[in-house]
Amino acid sequence: MDIDQNGSAADQQVGDWVPSSIQIRILEGVAAGFSSGQLSRELYLSSKTIDYHVRVMSDKLQASNRVALISKAFVLRILRTDAWPPRTARKPGEYSG
């Protein structure tokens, strides 16, 4: 990922990908440190479904693991830096340029 002189990443890194509402909830949960098992109980989904969405998001953001996924989500301003637990910066559908 290229970061300009001012330290901000281009929103184009997200490209045409628009996270679904469930992906946003999963991303927030992963950022808060929840395991797939914890998220599956919270969101009433199977652990495999959680892992699938994490893998899809990781592929879209070219992240090799959960830590990299969350780091890129913060750099790309998908997640807010001023909130705990982590929250998305924008509503679904507002991610494309």
DSSP file (Angstrom, degrees, kcal/mol; ACC not computed):
  #  RESIDUE AA STRUCTURE BP1 BP2  ACC     N-H-->O    O-->H-N    N-H-->O    O-->H-N    TCO  KAPPA ALPHA  PHI   PSI    X-CA   Y-CA   Z-CA
    1    1 A M              0   0    0      0, 0.0     2,-0.4     0, 0.0     8,-0.0   0.000 360.0 360.0 360.0 135.7    0.0    0.0    0.0
    2    2 A D        -     0   0    0      8,-0.1     8,-0.7     0, 0.0     2,-0.5  -0.768 360.0-165.9 -94.2 133.0    1.3    3.4   -0.9
    3    3 A I  B     -A    9   0A   0     -2,-0.4     6,-0.2     6,-0.2     0, 0.0  -0.972  18.3-131.3-117.2 131.6    1.2    6.2    1.6
    4    4 A D    >   -     0   0    0      4,-1.8     3,-2.1    -2,-0.5    -1,-0.0  -0.087  35.7 -87.2 -76.0 179.5    1.7    9.7    0.5
    5    5 A Q  T 3  S+     0   0    0      1,-0.3    -1,-0.1     2,-0.1    -2,-0.0   0.765 127.3  56.5 -58.3 -28.6    4.1   12.3    2.0
    6    6 A N  T 3  S-     0   0    0      2,-0.2    -1,-0.3     1,-0.0     3,-0.1   0.490 116.0-112.9 -85.0  -3.0    1.3   13.4    4.4
    7    7 A G  S <  S+     0   0    0     -3,-2.1     2,-0.4     1,-0.3    -2,-0.1   0.571  74.7 127.3  85.9   8.6    0.9    9.9    5.8
    8    8 A S        -     0   0    0     68,-0.0    -4,-1.8     0, 0.0    -1,-0.3  -0.812  53.1-133.7-103.6 142.9   -2.6    9.3    4.4
    9    9 A A  B     -A    3   0A   0     66,-0.7     2,-0.2    -2,-0.4    -6,-0.2  -0.641  28.2-104.4 -91.0 148.7   -3.5    6.3    2.3
   10   10 A A    >   -     0   0    0     -8,-0.7     3,-1.8    -2,-0.3     4,-0.2  -0.516  17.4-136.4 -72.7 136.4   -5.6    6.7   -0.8
   11   11 A D  G >> S+     0   0    0      1,-0.3     3,-1.7    -2,-0.2     4,-0.5   0.710  98.1  79.3 -63.4 -19.0   -9.2    5.7   -0.5
   12   12 A Q  G >4 S+     0   0    0      1,-0.3     3,-0.5     2,-0.2    -1,-0.3   0.677  71.7  79.8 -65.1 -15.0   -8.8    3.9   -3.8
   13   13 A Q  G <4 S+     0   0    0     -3,-1.8    -1,-0.3     1,-0.3    -2,-0.2   0.827  90.9  52.1 -60.2 -30.1   -7.1    1.1   -2.0
   14   14 A V  G X4 S+     0   0    0     -3,-1.7     3,-1.7    -4,-0.2    -1,-0.3   0.775  91.6 176.8 -75.3 -26.4  -10.6   -0.1   -1.0
   15   15 A G  T <<  -     0   0    0     -4,-0.5    82,-0.4    -3,-0.5    -1,-0.2  -0.311  61.9 -21.9  62.9-136.1  -11.5    0.0   -4.7
   16   16 A D  T 3  S+     0   0    0     80,-0.1     2,-0.3    -3,-0.1    -1,-0.3   0.452 104.1 119.2 -87.6  -1.2  -14.9   -1.1   -5.6
   17   17 A W    <   -     0   0    0     -3,-1.7    -3,-0.0    43,-0.1     0, 0.0  -0.499  39.6-175.8 -72.2 127.7  -15.3   -3.2   -2.5
   18   18 A V        -     0   0    0     -2,-0.3     2,-0.0    77,-0.1    -2,-0.0  -0.971  25.2-129.4-121.6 113.2  -18.1   -2.1   -0.2
   19   19 A P        -     0   0    0      0, 0.0    74,-0.3     0, 0.0    76,-0.1  -0.354  22.1-125.6 -64.7 138.9  -18.3   -4.0    3.1
   20   20 A S     >  -     0   0    0      1,-0.1     4,-2.3    72,-0.1     5,-0.2  -0.267  28.4-101.8 -74.3 169.2  -21.6   -5.5    3.9
   21   21 A S  H  > S+     0   0    0      1,-0.2     4,-1.9     2,-0.2     5,-0.1   0.869 125.0  49.5 -62.6 -35.5  -23.3   -4.7    7.2
   22   22 A I  H  > S+     0   0    0      2,-0.2     4,-2.4     1,-0.2    -1,-0.2   0.884 108.9  52.2 -71.7 -36.7  -22.3   -8.1    8.5
   23   23 A Q  H  > S+     0   0    0      2,-0.2     4,-2.8     1,-0.2    -2,-0.2   0.879 108.2  52.2 -64.8 -36.4  -18.7   -7.6    7.4
   24   24 A I  H  X S+     0   0    0     -4,-2.3     4,-2.5     2,-0.2    -2,-0.2   0.930 110.2  47.5 -63.2 -45.3  -18.7   -4.3    9.2
   25   25 A R  H  X S+     0   0    0     -4,-1.9     4,-2.1     2,-0.2    -2,-0.2   0.896 113.9  47.9 -63.4 -39.7  -19.8   -5.9   12.4
   26   26 A I  H  X S+     0   0    0     -4,-2.4     4,-2.9     2,-0.2     5,-0.2   0.923 110.9  50.8 -66.6 -44.0  -17.2   -8.7   12.0
   27   27 A L  H  X S+     0   0    0     -4,-2.8     4,-2.4     1,-0.2    -2,-0.2   0.911 110.9  48.7 -60.4 -43.6  -14.5   -6.1   11.3
   28   28 A E  H  X S+     0   0    0     -4,-2.5     4,-1.4     2,-0.2    -1,-0.2   0.902 112.9  48.4 -62.5 -41.0  -15.5   -4.2   14.5
   29   29 A G  H  <>S+     0   0    0     -4,-2.1     5,-2.5     2,-0.2     4,-0.4   0.908 111.0  48.6 -67.1 -42.7  -15.4   -7.4   16.5
   30   30 A V  H ><5S+     0   0    0     -4,-2.9     3,-1.3     1,-0.2    -2,-0.2   0.912 110.4  52.6 -62.8 -41.6  -12.1   -8.5   15.2
   31   31 A A  H 3<5S+     0   0    0     -4,-2.4    -1,-0.2     1,-0.3    -2,-0.2   0.822 106.5  53.6 -63.0 -31.1  -10.7   -5.0   15.9
   32   32 A A  T 3<5S-     0   0    0     -4,-1.4    -1,-0.3    -5,-0.2    -2,-0.2   0.520 124.4-105.3 -81.7  -5.2  -12.0   -5.4   19.5
   33   33 A G  T < 5 +     0   0    0     -3,-1.3    -3,-0.2    -4,-0.4     2,-0.2   0.581  65.5 153.2  96.5  10.7  -10.2   -8.7   19.9
   34   34 A F      < -     0   0    0     -5,-2.5    -1,-0.3     1,-0.1     2,-0.1  -0.490  38.6-130.1 -75.3 143.3  -13.0  -11.1   19.6
   35   35 A S     >  -     0   0    0     -2,-0.2     4,-2.6     1,-0.1     5,-0.2  -0.333  28.8-102.8 -80.2 169.7  -12.3  -14.6   18.4
   36   36 A S  H  > S+     0   0    0      1,-0.2     4,-2.5     2,-0.2     5,-0.2   0.889 123.9  53.0 -60.4 -38.8  -14.4  -16.3   15.6
   37   37 A G  H  > S+     0   0    0      2,-0.2     4,-1.8     1,-0.2    -1,-0.2   0.914 109.9  46.3 -63.5 -43.9  -16.2  -18.3   18.3
   38   38 A Q  H  > S+     0   0    0      1,-0.2     4,-2.1     2,-0.2    -2,-0.2   0.925 114.5  47.6 -64.5 -44.1  -17.1  -15.2   20.3
   39   39 A L  H  X S+     0   0    0     -4,-2.6     4,-2.9     1,-0.2     6,-0.2   0.878 107.8  56.2 -64.9 -36.7  -18.3  -13.4   17.2
   40   40 A S  H  X>S+     0   0    0     -4,-2.5     5,-1.6     1,-0.2     4,-0.8   0.901 110.5  44.4 -63.8 -39.0  -20.3  -16.4   16.0
   41   41 A R  H  <5S+     0   0    0     -4,-1.8    -1,-0.2     3,-0.2    -2,-0.2   0.888 116.3  47.0 -69.8 -38.7  -22.2  -16.4   19.3
   42   42 A E  H  <5S+     0   0    0     -4,-2.1    -2,-0.2     1,-0.2    -1,-0.2   0.880 122.4  33.4 -69.3 -39.5  -22.7  -12.7   19.2
   43   43 A L  H  <5S-     0   0    0     -4,-2.9    -1,-0.2    -5,-0.2    -2,-0.2   0.401 105.1-120.7-101.2   1.4  -23.8  -12.5   15.6
   44   44 A Y  T  <5S+     0   0    0     -4,-0.8     2,-0.3     1,-0.2    -3,-0.2   0.903  72.7 121.9  58.0  44.4  -25.6  -15.8   15.5
   45   45 A L      < -     0   0    0     -5,-1.6    -1,-0.2    -6,-0.2    -2,-0.1  -0.867  68.2 -97.4-126.6 162.1  -23.4  -17.1   12.7
   46   46 A S     >  -     0   0    0     -2,-0.3     4,-1.9     1,-0.1     3,-0.2  -0.443  30.5-117.7 -76.4 156.9  -21.2  -20.1   12.4
   47   47 A S  H  > S+     0   0    0      1,-0.2     4,-2.8     2,-0.2     5,-0.2   0.862 117.2  56.9 -59.8 -36.2  -17.4  -19.8   13.1
   48   48 A K  H  > S+     0   0    0      2,-0.2     4,-2.3     1,-0.2    -1,-0.2   0.867 104.8  51.0 -65.2 -35.3  -16.8  -20.9    9.6
   49   49 A T  H  > S+     0   0    0     -3,-0.2     4,-2.3     2,-0.2    -1,-0.2   0.907 110.6  48.8 -67.4 -40.9  -18.9  -18.0    8.3
   50   50 A I  H  X S+     0   0    0     -4,-1.9     4,-2.4     2,-0.2    -2,-0.2   0.952 112.4  48.0 -60.8 -49.3  -17.0  -15.6   10.4
   51   51 A D  H  X S+     0   0    0     -4,-2.8     4,-2.4     1,-0.2    -2,-0.2   0.872 109.3  54.4 -60.6 -37.9  -13.7  -17.0    9.1
   52   52 A Y  H  X S+     0   0    0     -4,-2.3     4,-2.6     2,-0.2    -1,-0.2   0.945 110.1  45.3 -60.0 -49.3  -15.0  -16.8    5.5
   53   53 A H  H  X S+     0   0    0     -4,-2.3     4,-2.7     1,-0.2     5,-0.2   0.884 112.1  51.7 -65.3 -38.3  -15.8  -13.1    5.9
   54   54 A V  H  X S+     0   0    0     -4,-2.4     4,-2.5     2,-0.2    -1,-0.2   0.917 111.5  48.1 -61.8 -42.3  -12.5  -12.4    7.6
   55   55 A R  H  X S+     0   0    0     -4,-2.4     4,-2.5     2,-0.2    -2,-0.2   0.910 111.7  49.1 -65.0 -43.0  -10.7  -14.2    4.7
   56   56 A V  H  X S+     0   0    0     -4,-2.6     4,-2.4     2,-0.2    -2,-0.2   0.936 113.9  45.6 -62.0 -46.8  -12.7  -12.2    2.0
   57   57 A M  H  X S+     0   0    0     -4,-2.7     4,-2.2     1,-0.2    -2,-0.2   0.895 112.1  51.9 -64.2 -39.3  -12.0   -8.9    3.7
   58   58 A S  H  <>S+     0   0    0     -4,-2.5     5,-2.9    -5,-0.2     4,-0.5   0.905 110.5  48.3 -63.2 -41.3   -8.3   -9.9    4.1
   59   59 A D  H ><5S+     0   0    0     -4,-2.5     3,-0.8     3,-0.2    -2,-0.2   0.923 111.1  50.2 -63.8 -44.2   -8.1  -10.7    0.4
   60   60 A K  H 3<5S+     0   0    0     -4,-2.4    -2,-0.2     1,-0.2    -1,-0.2   0.875 119.4  36.7 -63.3 -37.8   -9.8   -7.4   -0.6
   61   61 A L  T 3<5S-     0   0    0     -4,-2.2    -1,-0.2    -5,-0.2    -2,-0.2   0.354 109.4-122.0 -97.1   5.3   -7.4   -5.4    1.5
   62   62 A Q  T < 5 +     0   0    0     -3,-0.8     2,-0.4    -4,-0.5    -3,-0.2   0.920  56.3 157.3  53.3  50.2   -4.4   -7.6    0.8
   63   63 A A      < -     0   0    0     -5,-2.9    -1,-0.2    -6,-0.1    -2,-0.1  -0.891  38.7-153.0-107.5 134.5   -3.9   -8.4    4.4
   64   64 A S  S    S-     0   0    0     -2,-0.4     2,-0.3     1,-0.0    -1,-0.1   0.661  74.7  -1.1 -83.1 -16.1   -2.0  -11.5    5.4
   65   65 A N  S  > S-     0   0    0     -7,-0.1     4,-2.3     1,-0.1     5,-0.1  -0.926  85.9 -82.4-159.2-179.4   -3.6  -11.9    8.9
   66   66 A R  H  > S+     0   0    0     -2,-0.3     4,-2.4     1,-0.2     5,-0.2   0.874 123.7  53.1 -64.0 -38.5   -6.2  -10.4   11.3
   67   67 A V  H  > S+     0   0    0      1,-0.2     4,-2.5     2,-0.2    -1,-0.2   0.936 111.7  45.6 -62.6 -45.6   -3.7   -7.9   12.7
   68   68 A A  H  > S+     0   0    0      2,-0.2     4,-2.7     1,-0.2     5,-0.2   0.884 110.6  55.2 -64.3 -38.1   -2.8   -6.7    9.2
   69   69 A L  H  X S+     0   0    0     -4,-2.3     4,-2.1     2,-0.2    -2,-0.2   0.939 111.7  42.5 -59.2 -48.3   -6.5   -6.5    8.3
   70   70 A I  H  X S+     0   0    0     -4,-2.4     4,-2.1     2,-0.2    -2,-0.2   0.900 112.9  53.3 -67.9 -41.1   -7.3   -4.3   11.2
   71   71 A S  H  X S+     0   0    0     -4,-2.5     4,-2.5    -5,-0.2    -2,-0.2   0.935 111.5  45.6 -58.7 -46.6   -4.2   -2.1   10.6
   72   72 A K  H  X S+     0   0    0     -4,-2.7     4,-2.8     1,-0.2     6,-0.3   0.874 108.7  56.6 -65.7 -36.4   -5.2   -1.6    7.0
   73   73 A A  H  <>S+     0   0    0     -4,-2.1     5,-2.7    -5,-0.2     6,-1.8   0.879 111.0  44.1 -62.7 -37.1   -8.8   -0.8    8.0
   74   74 A F  H ><5S+     0   0    0     -4,-2.1     3,-1.3     4,-0.2    -2,-0.2   0.928 114.2  48.7 -71.1 -45.3   -7.5    1.9   10.3
   75   75 A V  H 3<5S+     0   0    0     -4,-2.5   -66,-0.7     1,-0.3    -2,-0.2   0.883 112.6  48.2 -62.0 -39.1   -5.1    3.3    7.7
   76   76 A L  T 3<5S-     0   0    0     -4,-2.8    -1,-0.3    -5,-0.2    -2,-0.2   0.421 114.9-119.3 -82.1   2.6   -7.8    3.3    5.0
   77   77 A R  T < 5S+     0   0    0     -3,-1.3    -3,-0.2     2,-0.2    12,-0.2   0.776  78.8 126.2  63.4  29.1  -10.1    5.1    7.5
   78   78 A I  S   <S+     0   0    0     -5,-2.7    11,-2.9    -6,-0.3    12,-0.6   0.859  74.7  44.4 -76.9 -39.0  -12.6    2.2    7.4
   79   79 A L  B    S-B   88   0B   0     -6,-1.8     9,-0.3     9,-0.3     2,-0.2  -0.853  94.2-118.9-104.1 142.5  -12.4    2.1   11.2
   80   80 A R        -     0   0    0      7,-3.1     3,-0.4    -2,-0.4     7,-0.3  -0.491   9.1-152.1 -76.8 147.1  -12.4    5.2   13.4
   81   81 A T  S    S+     0   0    0      1,-0.2    -1,-0.1    -2,-0.2    -7,-0.0   0.493  89.4  60.6 -94.7  -5.3   -9.4    6.0   15.5
   82   82 A D  S    S+     0   0    0      5,-0.1     2,-0.4     2,-0.0    -1,-0.2   0.149  92.0  76.4-109.4  18.8  -11.3    7.9   18.1
   83   83 A A        -     0   0    0     -3,-0.4     4,-0.2     4,-0.1    -4,-0.0  -0.983  63.9-137.2-134.9 141.8  -13.7    5.2   19.3
   84   84 A W  S    S+     0   0    0     -2,-0.4    -3,-0.0     2,-0.1   -52,-0.0  -0.975  94.1  38.8-138.9 131.1  -13.6    2.2   21.6
   85   85 A P  S    S-     0   0    0      0, 0.0    -1,-0.1     0, 0.0   -56,-0.1   0.593 118.5 -98.4 -62.8 159.9  -14.8   -0.4   21.0
   86   86 A P        -     0   0    0      0, 0.0     2,-0.3     0, 0.0    -2,-0.1  -0.176  46.9-174.0 -55.6 140.1  -13.8    0.1   17.3
   87   87 A R        -     0   0    0     -7,-0.3    -7,-3.1    -4,-0.2    -4,-0.1  -0.943  29.8 -99.0-132.3 154.0  -16.5    1.5   15.0
   88   88 A T  B     -B   79   0B   0     -2,-0.3    -9,-0.3    -9,-0.3   -10,-0.1  -0.434  22.4-138.5 -73.0 150.3  -16.6    2.0   11.3
   89   89 A A  S    S+     0   0    0    -11,-2.9     2,-0.3   -12,-0.2   -10,-0.1   0.778  83.0  29.0 -79.0 -27.9  -15.9    5.5   10.1
   90   90 A R  S    S-     0   0    0    -12,-0.6     3,-0.1   -13,-0.0     5,-0.1  -0.851  85.2-103.0-131.1 163.8  -18.6    5.5    7.5
   91   91 A K    >   -     0   0    0     -2,-0.3     3,-2.1     1,-0.1     4,-0.1  -0.476  56.5 -77.7 -80.7 157.9  -21.9    3.8    6.9
   92   92 A P  T 3  S+     0   0    0      0, 0.0    -1,-0.1     0, 0.0   -72,-0.1  -0.289 121.4  29.7 -54.1 138.8  -22.2    0.9    4.5
   93   93 A G  T 3  S+     0   0    0    -74,-0.3     3,-0.2    -3,-0.1   -73,-0.1   0.289  97.2  90.5  93.3 -10.0  -22.2    2.1    0.9
   94   94 A E    <   +     0   0    0     -3,-2.1    -3,-0.1     1,-0.2   -76,-0.0   0.269  64.5  84.0 -98.9  11.2  -20.1    5.1    1.6
   95   95 A Y        +     0   0    0    -76,-0.1     2,-0.2    -4,-0.1    -1,-0.2   0.764  66.2  87.6 -88.9 -26.4  -16.8    3.4    1.0
   96   96 A S              0   0    0     -3,-0.2   -80,-0.1     1,-0.1   -84,-0.1  -0.504 360.0 360.0 -79.0 145.8  -16.4    3.7   -2.8
   97   97 A G              0   0    0    -82,-0.4    -1,-0.1    -2,-0.2   -81,-0.1   0.479 360.0 360.0 -69.9 360.0  -14.8    6.8   -4.1
